C-alpha cells in the first residue's frame, strides 16, 4: 500500500510548484526483451527493446483510468483511456515498466487524450529527475477533439546523457482537486555510435524510423513515424506502419486514432 501511495504522491507533486504556464496549440502535429519484427508495408521494422536499468525506480502507468468526472455530459466519445504511447518493458527483476530510450536532448512525448478541451479544467506535463527533483512543468491546452497529441520539450530543457528521468501527464477535471487521470513513466537519453550517426545522416525519414527501432530508441522512432503519418495522411503504407507499431506494443485500442492538432510546450523551466 505504501508503494502505491508513494507513486501517487510523486504524480501529484507538481501541484505544489508555483507558476505554471499554458502551452500554445498548433496544427501538427508487452514487449519482450528479444528482438521483434514488425511487419511493414515499406520494409520490416526490427524493434530491439533494450532492458531497463536496474535502478529504474517507479515502474510507471501507461493508462489513466479516470474519465467519468470529465465526461459526464459527453456521450459522443468512445470509452477510451488517457494513454501514453510508450512500450511496457520487462526489467531484469521481472518488473514491467513504462520506459524508453531517446538520442536527443529535447525528446517528443506522445499521448492519446480521450478528452476535448471543453471537457477538462486543465492538463499538465511534468518532468522530474530520478531522485524526484523538478526539472520542468507546464500546463497544456488540449485540442477540441480527442486524439493523439505530441509534446516536445522546449530548447530550455535538455536531457543529460545516461541520466534517468520520470515524466507525468495529468488531466484535471476540476480546480484544486487531484488529477482525474494520470499516466507516467521513464525516459533515458543515450549517446549513439558514430556508425549509427552516419547512417541516420544519410537516411530518409522512413529509413531513420527503421534505424531507431532496430537500435532500441523508441521515442525517436515513434516521433519520426508519427510526423510522417501526420504530414502524409493519405499514404497508406505509412498509416499501416503507424497502426502496426502501436498494436505491436499492445496499444490496439488507439492504433487507428487520429493525430490531433496539438501541442507546443512553453519555453519555461521551473525548479524546486
C-alpha positions, 0 to 999 in steps of 0.5 A: 500500500505504501508503494502505491501511495508513494507513486501517487504522491510523486504524480501529484507533486507538481501541484505544489510548484508555483507558476505554471504556464499554458502551452500554445496549440498548433496544427501538427502535429508487452514487449519482450526483451528479444528482438521483434519484427514488425511487419511493414508495408515499406520494409520490416521494422526490427524493434530491439527493446533494450532492458531497463536499468536496474535502478529504474525506480517507479515502474510507471502507468501507461493508462489513466483510468479516470474519465467519468468526472470529465465526461459526464455530459459527453456521450459522443466519445468512445470509452477510451483511456488517457494513454501514453504511447510508450512500450511496457518493458520487462526489467531484469527483476521481472518488473514491467515498466513504462520506459524508453530510450531517446538520442536527443536532448529535447525528446517528443512525448506522445499521448492519446487524450480521450478528452476535448478541451471543453471537457477538462479544467486543465492538463499538465506535463511534468518532468522530474529527475530520478531522485524526484527533483523538478526539472520542468512543468507546464500546463497544456491546452488540449485540442477540441477533439480527442486524439493523439497529441505530441509534446516536445520539450522546449530548447530550455530543457535538455536531457543529460546523457545516461541520466534517468528521468520520470515524466507525468501527464495529468488531466484535471477535471476540476480546480484544486482537486487531484488529477482525474487521470494520470499516466507516467513513466521513464525516459533515458537519453543515450549517446549513439555510435558514430556508425549509427550517426552516419547512417541516420545522416544519410537516411530518409525519414522512413529509413531513420524510423527503421534505424531507431527501432532496430537500435532500441530508441523508441521515442525517436522512432515513434516521433519520426513515424508519427510526423510522417503519418501526420504530414502524409495522411493519405499514404497508406503504407505509412498509416499501416506502419503507424497502426502496426507499431502501436498494436505491436506494443499492445496499444490496439485500442488507439492504433487507428486514432487520429493525430490531433492538432496539438501541442507546443510546450512553453519555453519555461523551466521551473525548479524546486 
